Amino acid sequence: MACIGWIRKLFITTLLVIFLAGSAEVALRFDSAINEDDLLGSPTENALVTPCWQAQYQLKPLSVHHSTNPDTHADVTVRTNEWGGRGGTYAVPKPAGVFRILNLGDESTLAAAVDEQDTFSRQLQATMQPLMSDQLEVINAGVPGYCPLLAYLKLKHTLMTLEPDLVIYHFDMSDIADDYRARRQLIMEKGVAQVCPHPDLANKTQPQQRFTQQLMLIQRGTELWADNASSTDTMSDRQDISSPAGKLSWTLDHPPNWSLYIEHALRPLNAIQDLVENSKSLFIVSTLPKPWQVSADACNGRNIRSNLGFKQNQLYGNEYPFQIVQQYCQQHGIRHYSPIVTLKQQQNAGTLFLQNAAEFSPRGHAVYARILAQNIYQQYQQR
């Protein structure tokens, strides 16, 4: 009887463990789905993208989408070309007498909340064209949720075919969290990033994948153990970076120690530079600030700030993020530009951004394009 009682207790304990593990797995998958959707962008932006083998996802090619300006509620048309960029088509091979600028970045570069002619890509073309003898084409290759890693893979596998003469990566403050999210699917070979397939695509074509690799409970435990082994200071930060309210924590006046995440996110800039310079082109990194880093009056609508952990009507003057990106670029010989000082000096700087979205307003796009054009001229003079 004692043996039967012991077996019964063991059976009940086993069922309890299985139940708790199953509940934890469901909770992790639910949390991951919510966080991934939030990190990717708004529902409007999600409708713009489709899964991709090389760079996780891309804009749906040759399609037309409609979004709404969150401030004016006006309809905004977003058309895409066959290269997965916003706007019209571009000839390949590149015609003689054409100078191409390729803008890489995330939703701040795509700018789905404003009309195409108001984006800084189109404004940059309008500003620089009168001063050039060649025909200028400025290509908007921004994709919601992109980071240097995904931009590098997209550039490597697709966009270099466009033969750009100048590639500009517009670094957004959310790139650190976006890199953290994307890096889970990264496939490396001999220390070099090869592809970062969307998990939906990878799971459909790899049924032989080990069961343990599919369990998020084991994945999350492995990640936490690896991070703890490399840096005990990042344990609490991991919880922040994976949550919607924590993905911009490194820009706070008293930021957490995200040195490991920052290093991972910035490292692909080296690969972009090598790829671009091997084709005899120029590469520049430009650091885009968030609205509250420019003006206390910027982006105070619809709880945009509070949802991301920032106070209303407050200017966050922490220069740490800008210094980190600048120092990294200087150490690795990457041309870098930060418009933060010039943007702060603008009259009514708060109007450079939308009130109900953490992005440039049409005025902000125009101002950024103008000061970006000035920096491009300087870079080519120094070349």
N, C-alpha and C positions, 0 to 999 in steps of 0.2 A: 504493500500500500504506500509505503514511504517513497518507493521508486516511482509509482504512478503520480503521486503528488508532486514530486520533483519535476517529472516530465511535463505535467500540466503547467507548473510555474514557468518552466523554460519556454513552453509553447506560447503562453500569454505574454511573457517578456519579449519574445521574438516578434509577435504580432504588434506589440506596442512600439518596438524599435522601427519596424517597417512602416507603421502608421506615421510616426513622428518624422521619419526620413522622407516619406512621401509628401507629407504636409509641407516640410521645408522646401522640397523640390518645387512643388506647386507655387509656393510663396515667392521663391527666387525667380521662377519663370515669369510670374505675374509682374514682379517688381522690375525685371529686366525689360519686359515688353513696354511698360509704362515709361521707364527711363530712356529707352532707346528711341521711342517715338518723340519724347520731349527733346532729346539731344539732337535729333534729326531736324527738328523745326516744327512749324505750325502745320495743321492739317492741310492748308493750302499748299504749302511747300512740299509736303509728302506726296501730294497728287502729281507733282512735277517729276518725280524720280521713279526709276525702275531698277531692279537688281542687276548687278554687273559682276562678271567673273574677275576682271582685272582690278577694279578699284571699288569694290563692294556695291556701289550703285552709281547711277549717272542720270542726267536729265533725259527724259524720254525723247529720242530723236524725232525730228520732222513732225512735231506736234504743236498744237495751239491750246493754251490753257488760259483761264480767266481767274484773276484774283481781285481783291478789293483793297484800295488804299485805306488803311485803318483810320486815317485822320479825316479824309474828305469823303470816304465811302464810294469814290468813283471806281468804275470798272477799269481794271488794268489787264491788258492782253500780253501774255508771255508766249512768244513763238520760239521754237528751237530748231536748230539746223541738224544736218546729218552727223556733225561732229560732237553733238551733245553740248552745244553752247547756246546762249541766248542770242537771237538775231537771225539775219539772213545767212545764205550760204557763202562759202569761200572756195575759190578755185585751187585745185591741186593737180600738177605742181604750181607753185606760186608764180604768177606772171612776172615778166621783167618790169622793172620800174615800180614795184610795190614794196612798201615797207610795212611789216606786220608787227603789231604789239599784241601779246597774249596776256590777258589778265586772269590769273588764277586766284581762287579763294573760295569762300563759303557763301552763305546767304547775303552777307553784306556786299559781296561783289556781284552776285546775281541780281540783287535788288528787285525782287518780284513784287514789291509793294508800290513801285513807281513805274511810269511809262518808260518804254525802251529808250526814247530820245532823251529822257532825264537822267539815265544812269551815268555814272562817272566814266564808263567806257565810251559811250557815245559823246559825252561832253569833252573827253580827252581828245577824241578824233577831231571834233569841231574846233577845238582850241589850237591844236598843233598843225592841222592840215594847211592853213594859209602860209605857214612858215617853212613848208617843206617842198622840195622839187619833186619828190616821188609821191605816188598815190599812197595815202596812209589808210591802213585797215586796223582798227582796234577791236580785238575779239574778246567777248565776254564769256569766259569759261568757268564762271562761278557755279558751284553746286552746293545746295544746303547741307550743312554738317561736315563739309570737307575740312581737311587739315593738311599740313605739308606732306604727310605720308600718302594720303589718297590722291592728292594733286600730283605728286611725283609719279605714282603708278599710272594715272590717267595720261600724264604727259609722255611717259615712257612708251606706253602701249598704243596711244592714239594721236595725241595732239602734236607731237613733234613732226608728224606728217605735214602739218600746215606750214612748216619752215619759218617759224617766227624769228624776227630779227632782235626782238626784245621780249623777255619774259619777266613779268612782275608778279611776285606772290604777295598778296595783300593779307598779312597776318592779322587774324582776329583774336580777341582775348579768349574766345571760347575754344580755340584750337587745341588747348591742352586737354580739355575734357573729351573733345572729339577724337583725338589721337588715342586716348585711353580706351574709348569705346571700340574704335576700329581695330586696334592692335590685336585683339583677341583672335581675329580670323587671319592674321598675317601669316603668309608662308614665306620662309626665308630659305635661301640656298647659298651655302658658303658665306654666310654673314651678309648677304645682299637680299633686299626685299624683292620678291618676284611678283606675287599677286596677293590680293586680299579679297577673296570671293565672298559674296553675300552668303550668310549662313543658310538661307533658304535654298540657294542653288547647290551649295556643297552637300547639304544633308540629303537632297533628292538623288544625287548621283553617286553617293558614297554609302550605300547600305551596309557595306562591310566594316564601316567605322566601328571601333570598339564601343560597347555599351557604356563603359565608364567615361568615355570621352564625350558622350552626349548628355551626361548628367550634370546639370548646373551646380548641384550641391558639391560634387567633386571638383568641378572647374573652379568654383569660387574658393573652395578650401585650398586648392593648389596655388591659386593666385595670391591668397593671403599669406600662405607659407613662404612663397618665393619672395614676396615683398618684405616680409619680416626678416628673412635671411639676409637680404641685401641692405635693408635700412629700417631699423625699428621705429624711426621717427615718422614713417609714412602710414602706419597702421590706421590711425584715426582719420587721416586725410583721405584714405581710400573710400571710406564711407561718404565723405563729402563730395568727392569728385564724381561719384556714380549717381548722385542725387540731383534732381533738377535745381534745387536751391543752392547746391554747392559747386556747380560746374565753373563758376567764376570767382571762387573763394580766393584765388591767388591774386586778385586785383583789389582786395579789401585793404584798408589802411593797416590792418594787422593780419597779414596773410599767413596761412599754414605753410609748413615746409613741403613744398611740392617739387623739390629739386629733381627727384627721379623722374617724375612725370614730364617736367619741363624739358629735361635732357632728351627723353624719348621723342617728344613732340618736335623739337627743333632739329634733331639730327638729320631728318630727310632733306632739309634745306641744302645740305652738302651734296646730296645725290642729285638734286635739281640743278644745282650750280654746275656740277660735272657734266651732266647731260646737255645743258644749254651751251656751256663754253666749248664743249667738244664739237659743237656745230658752228662755232665761230660767232655765236650770238652773245648778247648781254643779259645778265640776270640781276634783278634788283628785288630786295625785300622791303615792303612798306608796311609799317605797323599801324593798324587801324584802332583807334580808341573806342571804348563804349561811351554812350552819351554822357553818363554821370562822371566820366573822367574829364570832360570838357566844360560842362556847365551844370550848375545846380538847377537851372531851369529846364534842362533837356529831359525829355521822355518821362514825364510825370503822370501820364495817363494810364488807365486800365490796370493799375497794380503791376505794371511791367517790372518796376524796380523791386517792389516788395516780394514778388514771386521768385526773384533771383537773389534775395537776401540783401537788398540795398534800400536805404532810406529815401523817402521823398524829399525833394528840394535840398539835396545835399551834394556838394562837390567832393568827389573822392580824389585826393591829390597824391596818392601813393605812386611814386615814379618807378618803383621796383620792376613792374612788368616791362616797361619800356627800356629800362636799363639792362635787364636780362637779355632781351632780344638783341639790343644794340651790341652788347658785349660779346654775345655769341657770334654775331655776324663779323665783328671786328677780329675776333680770334681766328676765324676760319676764312678770312679774306672775302667775305660776301658783302657786296654793296648794299647799304641799308639807308632807309630814310624813315623818319618819324614826323608826321605832320602835327603832333599834339600841340606844340607851342603856337604854331601859326593858327590852328583852329581856335585855341583859347583866346587869341588876340582879336578874333573877328567880332564885329559889333553884333549884339544880340545873338551870341553864340548858341543859345539854346535852340534857335530856329534852324540850326544846321541839321537837326534830327527830327524825326517824327515824334509826336507826343505819345502815340499808342503802339509804337514798335521801336525796338532798339536798333534802328537803322538810320542812315542819312535820309534827310528830306531832299526834294529836288534842289533846293538851295545848297544843301550840304554836298550833294554830288557835284554841283557846278564849282563850288569853292575848292573841293578836294581835287577835282580834275585840273584846275588852274595851277594850284601849288605843286601838284604832281608833275605837270608839264615842265615847270621851272626846274624841278629836280632832275628830270630826264635830260634836259639840255646840259645841266652841270655835269652829270655823269658822263655824257658823251664827250664833253670838252676835256674831262680828266682821263679819258680812255687812251 
